């Protein structure tokens, strides 16, 4: 296998130390017979051809920052890593667009856009390590998806390698295209199970002049959720509306840059952007809407304080992990009016399974990072935390929501979609997979609509 694949990708295209590529952020262990790193889209297609001819499973991989074990090789075969597809093929700042290969780091796209007065709005976590191909494959989001949408909103065209080994291109450097079925959107969020994204056309927008956040501390979840609904109902065009429950605040108090009230049991972070005048006016409106019933308001207007607040928010996951060492952190979505209920029931699920349950996340989207903590030394605690996640998915469906808002389904949530969708929708989902990948070799075992009988 390695000799024949080396003939396609060269000596540099076979990883000498494959261990790094056999797991991801989740820590779920995998095993591959080879790790292949093509340098061009054509090489990706040739590798797919070889694998299809030899019935070898393919696990596509970006930066390894996924939270659903979607890039872990669980059926052997090869890992097809896209690190070397790292070219910016074309950048047209005056036309607000960029054409990049799948292995370009998301942070690099942010930086290049910013240097030219533009913005690529999607802001998923780990932007310095995650790759745009992986962001597209999971339709990754982040805090600013509330105003600007998830990654897929910014994709105007894709190039992908599809079985049995052909490059296809859908969309392109165009802003409108309704000529055929929306194959582009099928590939976005497909987690490498339908095709392997090799390049993308992305749209950009002029960067806002100013961004101004507001952090409001409330005594409890009920008061905080009322404040969130006031912001949404008022029509304020906030860019982000984030929340932290009391348990999350307890994990992160020590690193907060400022004074955190001792009686704070819930926190809301919202942000305004636009021209200096627009952002200042919107920040004042957010202070008014979030301040009703709050025990404290923090509204920095200087760069240092603004950056410190968002750095602290970005580090929440690590502060939470430090509490017990490891965690299962999910990304369920519920209707916004049921956010309070979901937060409370997450904590109750944790208590029922004798683990710490907490939640934080993207309140404006109804997107909770419901998290259950466990010690790496305790297999029993790990098992109880995993069972808590199973209950969490049932909760999301019962509240009229979704099992995933931005992490994808991967391996950890395989089969859960059948709880959310009616049978015919599940059958159509499986039929799409069959059309694209009749041998089932692309990321096998991931994003299954239901578990095999």
Buried (B, 14 or more C-beta within 10 A) or exposed (E): BEEEBBEBBEEEBBBEEBEEBBBBBBEBEBBBBBBBBBBBBEBBBBBBBBBBEEEBBBBBBBBBBBBBBBBBBBBBBBBBBBBBBBBEBEBEBEEBBBBBBBBBBBBBBBBBBEEBEBBBBBBBBBBEBBBBBBBBBBBBBBBBBBBBBBBBBBBBBBBBBBBBBEBBBBBBBEEEEEEEEEBBBBBBBBBBBBBBBBBBBBBBEEBBEBBBBBBBBBBBBBBBBEBBBBBBEEEBEBBBBBBBBBBBBBBBEEBBBEEBBEEBBBBBBBBBBBEEEBBBBBBBBBBBBBBEBBBBBBBBEEEEBBEBBBEBBBEBBEBBBEBBEBBBBBBBBBEBEBBBBBBBBBBEBBEBBEBBBBBBBBBBBBBBBBBBBBBEEBEEBBEBBBBBBBBBBEBBBBBEBBBBBBBBBBBBBBBBBBBBBEEEEBEEBEEBBEEBBEBBBBBBBBBBBBEEE
